[in-house]
Amino acid sequence: MRRTITKISLMLLIAFSAVDAARAAHPLITDDAGTVGKGSVQIELNYQYSHDRNEGVKEDEHEIETVLTYGLIDPLDLVIALPFLFTRSEEGGSRDREEGIGDMSFEVKWRFYEASGLSLAFKPGISFPTGEENRGLGTGRVGASAYFIATQEWEPWALHFNLGYIRNENKVDERKDLYHVSLAAEWEVAEWVTIVGNVGTEANTDRSSDTPAAFILGGLIFPVTEWLDLDVGIKGGLTRPEADYALMAGMCFHF
């Protein structure tokens, strides 16, 4: 327990070790086309608990993810994300638990078009095998991804669309060529709360199944101060490969 608390404290220290930035999109899975601006830094600390039961196997996962975004120039962001995972699975009378750092990712978001409330962005990325694949914490190989992002704003509404390709290089016998399609909406009901919704689907990593992982999500974002946003959300699985449900919470700092 003491070692676990120490690891969580380290993650929190990483999250608070930078300064200066923009608005969080969490709990949405779909990204928006906005960038934080030249010289700005955005720090997100996100938590997710997911539960799944399938064919006699029960799986629970806690994930704490730290995301650091830096505005290189106004339309160009650098994004680094590092997850920390706690997993537990039960099958019959046997139990298995693992905890540790997952695979780190590095992405660049380029907003290449903006006019009349419409913004378009391109977001390529690389994932690094910092998680141990033999413990179910990573893929074991360097991977890559590329996303097209579109955002249309009509105050107090905003719509976001993502279309992505993931090259899932791995040592754990997962499918390597994956796609992602998702759509999200935001409604700023008042200055202190925004309602968000999200649907999407992604190719199944299991080679033996062509059923995609599809989800639906709802949540709230609370701009507490000019430099802090809080959020909560709940995600439900629409197909068997997706977790049955997930509970989400996060905070975003932008000074």
Residue pairs with C-beta under 8 A, 6 or more apart in sequence:
4 86
4 99
7 84
7 99
8 64
8 84
11 45
11 64
11 66
11 82
11 84
12 45
14 66
14 82
15 43
15 44
15 45
15 66
16 43
16 253
18 41
18 43
18 68
18 70
19 41
19 255
20 39
20 40
20 41
20 254
20 255
21 36
21 37
21 40
21 41
21 42
21 43
21 69
21 71
21 253
21 254
21 255
22 34
22 35
22 36
22 37
22 40
22 42
22 69
22 254
23 34
23 223
23 229
23 252
23 254
24 42
24 44
24 221
24 229
24 231
24 250
24 251
24 252
24 254
25 31
25 32
25 160
26 44
26 46
26 221
26 231
26 233
26 248
26 250
26 252
27 46
27 196
27 198
27 217
27 219
27 221
27 231
27 232
27 233
27 235
27 248
27 249
27 250
28 160
28 184
28 186
28 196
28 198
28 217
28 219
28 233
29 182
29 184
29 198
29 200
29 215
29 217
29 235
30 160
30 161
30 162
30 182
30 183
30 184
30 198
30 200
31 109
31 123
31 147
31 149
31 160
31 162
32 119
32 149
32 151
32 158
32 160
32 184
33 111
33 114
33 119
33 120
33 121
33 149
33 150
33 151
33 160
34 111
34 119
34 151
35 71
35 74
35 75
35 76
35 77
35 109
35 111
35 121
36 42
36 69
36 70
36 71
36 77
36 254
37 71
37 74
38 71
38 72
38 73
38 74
39 71
40 70
40 71
40 254
41 68
41 69
41 70
41 71
41 254
41 255
42 67
42 68
42 69
42 252
42 253
42 254
43 66
43 67
43 68
43 69
43 252
43 253
43 254
44 65
44 66
44 67
44 68
44 69
44 250
44 251
44 252
44 253
45 64
45 65
45 66
45 67
45 250
45 251
46 63
46 64
46 65
46 66
46 67
46 248
46 249
46 250
47 62
47 63
47 64
47 65
47 248
47 249
47 250
48 61
48 62
48 63
48 65
48 246
48 247
48 248
49 60
49 61
49 62
49 63
49 246
49 247
49 248
50 60
50 61
50 63
50 235
50 243
50 245
50 246
50 247
51 58
51 59
51 60
51 243
51 244
51 245
51 246
52 58
52 59
52 60
52 237
52 243
52 244
53 59
53 244
54 240
56 91
56 92
57 89
57 90
57 91
58 89
58 90
58 91
59 87
59 88
59 89
59 90
59 243
60 87
60 88
60 89
61 85
61 86
61 87
61 88
61 243
62 85
62 86
62 87
63 83
63 84
63 85
63 86
63 102
64 83
64 84
65 81
65 82
65 83
65 84
66 81
66 82
66 83
66 84
67 79
67 80
67 81
68 79
68 80
68 81
69 77
69 78
69 79
69 80
70 77
70 78
70 79
71 77
72 78
75 110
75 111
75 112
75 114
76 108
76 109
76 110
76 111
77 108
77 109
78 106
78 107
78 108
79 105
79 106
79 107
79 108
79 109
79 125
80 104
80 105
80 106
80 107
81 104
81 105
81 107
82 101
82 102
82 104
82 130
83 101
83 102
83 103
83 131
84 99
84 100
84 101
84 102
85 98
85 99
85 100
85 101
85 102
85 131
85 137
86 97
86 98
86 99
87 97
87 98
87 99
87 136
87 137
88 95
88 96
88 97
89 95
89 96
90 96
98 135
98 136
98 137
100 131
100 132
100 135
100 137
101 130
101 131
101 137
102 130
102 131
102 137
102 138
103 127
103 128
103 129
103 130
103 131
103 137
103 138
103 139
103 143
104 127
104 128
104 130
105 125
105 126
105 127
105 128
106 125
106 126
106 127
106 128
107 123
107 124
107 125
107 126
107 145
108 123
108 124
108 125
109 121
109 122
109 123
109 149
110 121
110 122
110 123
111 119
111 120
111 121
112 120
112 121
112 122
113 119
113 120
114 120
117 152
117 153
117 154
118 150
118 151
118 152
118 153
119 150
119 151
119 152
119 153
120 148
120 149
120 150
120 151
121 148
121 149
121 150
121 151
122 146
122 147
122 148
122 149
123 146
123 147
123 149
124 144
124 145
124 146
124 147
125 144
125 145
125 146
125 147
126 142
126 143
126 144
126 145
127 139
127 142
127 143
127 144
127 145
128 142
129 138
129 139
129 140
129 141
129 142
130 138
131 137
131 138
131 139
132 138
133 139
133 140
133 170
133 171
133 172
134 140
136 172
139 168
139 169
139 170
139 171
139 172
139 174
140 170
140 171
140 172
141 169
141 170
141 171
142 169
143 166
143 167
143 168
143 169
143 170
144 166
144 167
144 169
145 164
145 165
145 166
145 167
146 164
146 165
147 162
147 163
147 164
147 165
147 180
148 162
148 163
148 164
149 160
149 161
149 162
150 160
150 161
151 158
151 159
151 160
151 161
152 158
152 159
153 159
155 188
156 187
156 188
156 189
157 185
157 186
157 187
157 188
158 185
158 186
159 183
159 184
159 185
159 186
160 183
160 184
160 185
160 186
161 182
161 183
161 184
162 180
162 181
162 182
162 183
162 200
163 180
163 181
164 179
164 180
164 181
165 177
165 178
165 179
165 180
166 177
166 178
166 179
166 180
166 202
167 176
167 177
167 178
168 174
168 175
168 176
168 177
168 178
168 205
169 176
170 176
173 207
174 205
174 206
174 207
175 203
175 204
175 205
175 206
175 207
177 203
178 202
178 203
178 205
179 202
179 203
180 200
180 201
180 202
180 203
181 200
181 201
181 202
182 198
182 199
182 200
182 201
183 198
183 199
183 200
184 196
184 197
184 198
184 199
185 196
185 197
185 198
186 194
186 195
186 196
186 221
187 194
187 195
187 196
188 194
189 195
191 223
192 222
192 223
193 220
193 221
193 222
194 220
194 221
194 223
195 218
195 219
195 220
196 217
196 218
196 219
196 220
196 221
196 233
197 216
197 217
197 218
197 219
198 215
198 216
198 217
198 218
198 219
198 235
199 214
199 215
199 216
199 217
199 238
200 214
200 215
201 212
201 213
201 214
201 215
201 238
201 239
202 212
202 213
202 214
203 212
203 213
204 210
204 211
204 212
204 213
204 241
205 241
206 241
209 241
211 239
211 240
211 241
212 239
212 241
213 237
213 239
213 241
213 242
214 237
214 238
214 239
214 242
215 235
215 236
215 237
215 238
215 242
216 235
216 236
216 238
217 233
217 234
217 235
217 236
218 233
218 234
219 231
219 232
219 233
219 234
219 248
220 231
220 232
220 233
221 229
221 230
221 231
222 229
222 230
222 231
223 229
224 230
227 253
227 254
227 255
228 251
228 252
228 253
228 254
229 251
229 252
229 254
230 249
230 250
230 251
231 248
231 249
231 250
231 251
231 252
232 248
232 249
233 247
233 248
233 249
234 245
234 246
234 247
234 248
235 243
235 245
235 246
235 248
236 244
236 245
236 246
237 243
237 244
237 245
